[in-house]
Amino acid sequence: MLIGIPRERADGENRVAIIPSGVPELLEAGYEVIVESGAGMAAHFSDEEYRSCGAIIADDAESLYRQTNVILKVRAPDAEEAGLIQPESTLICILEPWNKRDLVRQLAERSVRTFALDLVPRTSRAQSMDVLSAMAGISGYRAVLSGAMALPRYFPMLMTAAGTIHPARVLVIGAGVAGLMAIATARRLGAVVEAYDLRPEVREQVESLGADFIDIPVPETDATGSSGYAKAQSDAFYAAQRQHLSDCVARADLVITTAAVPGKPAPKLIDQETIHRMKRGSVIVDLAADRGGNVEGTVLNRKVDVDGVTLVGHVNHPARVPVHASQLLTRNITGFLLNMTKEGQLVPDRDDDIVAATLITSEGRIFFDDDPKPSAGVASTQENNEPDINIKEKDTV
């Protein structure tokens, strides 16, 4: 079987699905590997490096798709690119099927077998294939660096002949993989860090990284879903949460929000009133900007000033660290592929929990039938994303 590694065509996407050092493992498993010319250039891997590792270089996407029957990508193809995939081929990528139903139908109509890496279950066996966790760690790291660059003050405490500089106060909302990496990075830079998560079981992880865990008396609820991610909550829950978080946000110099529920709009955690309570020069990095944002006033892929507070709404932070992001993706994707490989052939077992959870289309059928509908509370905070306050666009970083 021939594996194709196309060049990513999404704007700002610098990652590649398989780096050169990942090719020999695929060859050893019985595959041949064809890489589109220039596929690794944005991630700083040359065609010659792929050749030296045993890959064949295709001149363009049409040539690559015509020859291959297994396609490994980072991001989902657009409609034009999907039209190049040969019928009966297999596509493995981060698909976001909730947001790409037309694409899913197109792939099914072309009899493409599709697997969504973003649906890999959070189990011990699937840990090495968990693309979302691998990329979330990078996002948490980059969020702190973006916040530090935008913050008009030092992170660490410094004692100098000219006086003592007090450390910055950082608040991380959401202690998943991204949040925990953000906590660790901010602590390494010398900040005083607080963190909040609606799942009380993460307290120990937060405190082990040297941060203070914030207790907020909110209505008791089942906060963790079966997938291991936080579950969407009710109107009353989010109202109580915002009220108690407001004081914590107001005293922070940098706030990083990471709250997201797969397939649904991000919950609004910081409103206009809370932003007005923050000190001028404070910064908020909203890692949920691509899902509507955790913060009122966040503008997708922009850094804006909201009455003296800087809101950073950049997305796809892993693409800004393409070397290591691609290295991690290579391990995730290779592990996923080899889990379905026997004697050089792709043989998915529908009884395998990883295969069952990620299979989207096969033999002209659509297997993804989940239709997540956000609760009224989440939807209502999503609808109005244009606050009635003074916003000035800044240069992006």
N, C-alpha and C positions, 0 to 999 in steps of 0.2 A: 504494500500500500504506500502511496505517496502523500507525504504531509506537505502542505503549503503554508508558508509564513508570509502573508502579504504586508505591505507597508500600510501603517495606520493613516487614515485619511481625515479623521476628525480634527477640527481646529484645535491647536494647542496640545495635541496628543504626541508626546515624544517617546513613549514606551514601545517596546517590541515584545511579542509574545514569547519568543525563544531567543536567547542570546547564543553566540557561537559556542561557548563551552557546554551548552545543553544539547547540541546536535549529536555528539558521539553516543549519548545514552539512547537516543531515539534510533540511531543506526544499529546499535547493538540489539535493540528490541525487535529488529527486523523491518523497520520502515526505511524509506528513502525520504530525504528532506530537500524541498525546493524553496528557495528564499527569493522574494521579489527584490530586484536590484534597488538598493537604497533603503530597504526596510529597517535596517539598524542604525542608519546614519544619525537620526535625531537622538538616539540613545548612545551615540559615540562608538558604534560597532560597524566596521567596514565590510564591504562585500568580500574582500580578500580574507578577512578573518573567518567568515563563514566558509569560504572555499577551503581554507586550510584545515577546517574541522570536518570536512566531508560533505558539505551541502552543495547543491547545484543552484546556480543563480539564474533566475528568469528575468528576461528583459523588462517585462511589464506585467501588470495585473492580469490582463487578458490571457497572456501566455501561462501564467501561474495557475489560474483557475481552470484553464482548459486541461491541464495535465494532472491535477491533484484531486484526490477524493477524501482527504481529511484536511480541514482548514482550521488553523489555530490563530486566533486573533485576541487582541486586548479588548477593543470596543466592538459593539455590534456594527455590522455593515449598514450603509444606507441602502435605499431601494435600488439604486443603479448598481452598486457593488454586489448586492444580493442576487441581482439578475445574472451575474457572471458565474455564480456557484453552480456546478454541474448537478443535475438531478441525481438522487441517490447518494450524494456526498454527505459528509458529516461536518458540522460547524460547531466549534467549541470556543466560547468567548464570554465576556461579561455582557449579558444581553439586556437586563432591565426589562423583562417582558411586560411588566405592569404598564410601562410607558410606551411600548413599541408593539401594540397589538396589530397594526397594519403590517409591520415587518414579519411578525409571527405568522400571520395568514399567508403572506407572500412565500415564506420559507416552506410552509406546509403545502401550498399549491405546487411548489417545485419539487416536492418529495425530498426535501433536505432534512436529514436527521440533525436536530439542534439540541445542544446542551448549554445551559446557563450556569456559568461558574459562580454567579452571585447567589445561587440557590444551594450551594454546597452546604449540607447540614453541619451544625456545630457539634460534632461528635469527636471522640478521641481518635477514631480511625481516620477521620477526614481532616484532621488538624493540618497536615502537611499540604492539603489542597485548598485550604481556606483563603481564597483570594481577598475577600473583604477584610479579614483581620490583618493580613499582610499589608494591604494598602492603607488601612486605617492607622496603623502604627506610623507610617510615613506622614500621613496627614496631621497627626497629633504633633509630631516633631516639627514639621514645617509651620504649623499654626503658631507655635511659640516663637519661632524665628521671625515670622512675618509681624507678629505683635511686638517683638523686641525692636525691630527696625522702625516701626511706626511710633513707638512710645518715646516721648521726649525726656527720658530719664534712664539712669542705669538700672539694671536688674539687681546686682549684688550690693551688699553693704560694703562701703569703702571708707577706711579711716586714713585721711590725708592731712598734710600740714595745713591745708586750707579749710579743714573741717570734716565732719563725718557725713557720709552719704547714706541715708537709710535705704534698706532694700525695698524693691517694688513688691506690691501685693498683687498676687495673681489668683483669680478664681476660675476654676474649671468646672463647667456644668456638664455632667455626663461622664461616668467613669467606666466606659467601655474600653476597647483597645486604644482608640484615638485619645480618649481622655487620660488614660493611665500613662501613655507615652508623653502627652503634654505635661502632665504633672512631673514626670521624671526629668524631662528636658528643662522645665522652668526651675526645678530644684537645682539641677546642675549649674544653671546660670546664676544661682544665688538668690532667687526670689523667695518670699514667704508665700506659701501656696495653701489655699483652701479648695475643697472640692465637694460637690454635691451630686448625688445620684438617687433616684427614687427607689433603687433596689438596695435595701439595707445590707445585703450580704456582701457588697463590695467594700464596706468600711475597712475591713482588714487589709485589702490590697492598697487602698488609698493611704492608710496610715503607714504601711510598710515602706512606702516611697517618701515618707517624711512630710506628708501634707496633713492638714487637719480636715476631718470629715464633718460636714455641716449637717446637723440634725434639724429637720423641718417637720413640725407636727402637721401632717396632712392626713386626710381620710385614709383609713386602712384599705389596701387594695392588693390584688395580685399583680405585681409589677413586672414580672418576668414571663415572657412567652415561652412556648415549647421549643422555639428555635434558639433560645438563649439571649435574644434581644429584648429590649424593653418593650412593653405593650403600650398601645395608645390608651389614654385614660379619659375620664369624663370631664365635662365643663367645670364642675365643682372642684375636681382635683386640680386642674390647671390654674384656676382662679386662686385657690389657697396656696399653691406652689409659687405663683408669681408674687403674691403678697409677701410671703416670708423671704423669698430670694431678693427682694428689692433692697433691703438693708445691706445684704452681702455684696450685691453688685455695686451699690453706691460707694462703698469704701475701697473697692478694688481699683488698681491702676490698669490692669489688663484682665479682660474676661474672655474666656474661650468657651464657646458653646458647641456641643457635639451631639445634642439629642436628635435622634432620627428613628423613625419606625419604618421598616421596610415596606415599600409599596404605598405609603401614605404621606401626606404633607407633613412637614416638620411641625412640632408643637411650638407655639409662640410662648417664649419664656421671659422675654424682656420687652416691656412696652415703652411707649414714648415717655410716660411719666417717670419711669425708672431711669431712662437715659438722661433726662433733665436733672436727676439727682446726682449724677456722676460728676467728678471733678473735670474741669477743662483739661484737655490733654490726655484723658483716658482713652483706652482703645478696646474695642470688642472685635474678636475674630470669630466669625460665624461659619462653622464648618458645615452647617446644614443649608447653606445658601442655595444650593441647586434643588432643594426640595421646598423652597418658599422661605426658608430661614427661620431661625429661632428668635430673631430680633426684628422688631418693627423698624423699618427704615433700611434694612440690608438691601443692597443693590447687587444683583448677580454679576460677578466678575469685575466688580469695581471697588475702589476704596473711596468712601465719601465722608464728609464732615457733617455731623448732625449737632449743631449748636456747640461746637468745641469738642465733641466726642467723635473719634474716628471709628467708622464701621468698615471692616474688611470682609468683603463677600466673595473672595476668590474661591474657585472650585478646582477640582482635579489637582490637588497638591502633589500627588505622587508623580505626575508628569513633569514636575519641576525637579525631581530627583531621578531622572530616567535610568541611570546606570544601575543603581541598587534596586529600584522598583522593578526593572526588567529582570534582574537577577532573581528576585523573589518570585515574580510571576512565572519564570521558567520552571522553578521548582514546583510551584503550585500546579501549573498546567501539565507538566510532565507526569507528576504523580497521579493526576486525574486521568490522563490518557492511559498510562500503564496499568491502572486499576481495571481497565476494560480490554486489555491487550492479552491475547494468547497466541503464541507461535507466529508473531508478526502480523496478526489480524486483529481488527477491532471487533470485539465480540461483547457488546453490552449485555449485562444480565439484569433484566427488569426486576428481579427479586433482590438485587443489591440496593441497600437503602440510599447510597450516594447516587447511583444511576437513576433510581425512581424519583428522587427529589429534584434532579436537575434536568431530566428529559422534558423538552418543550414540544418538539414536533418529530414525527417519524411516520414514514409510509403514508404521507398525505394527511395524517391526523394531528390534531393539536391536543397535547396532554396537559397543558397549563390552563386550568379553568378557574383559578383563584381570581376573584374580582374584589380586591380590598376597597371597601367604602369607608372613608374617614368618618368618625363621629361628628355630630353637629358642632361640637365645641372646637375640634381641630379644624374643620372646614371653615367655620366662621372667622377664625383668626387668620386663615390663609387668604381669604377673599380680599381683604383690604391691606395691600402691601405698600401703600403710598401715604406715609404720615403727613399730617398738615404742619410740618415744621421746616425750618430753613435747611436745605441740603445743598452742598457744593461738591461737585465731583473733583476728586484729586487724581493725580497720575497713578497708574497702576504700578505695582512693584513686582 
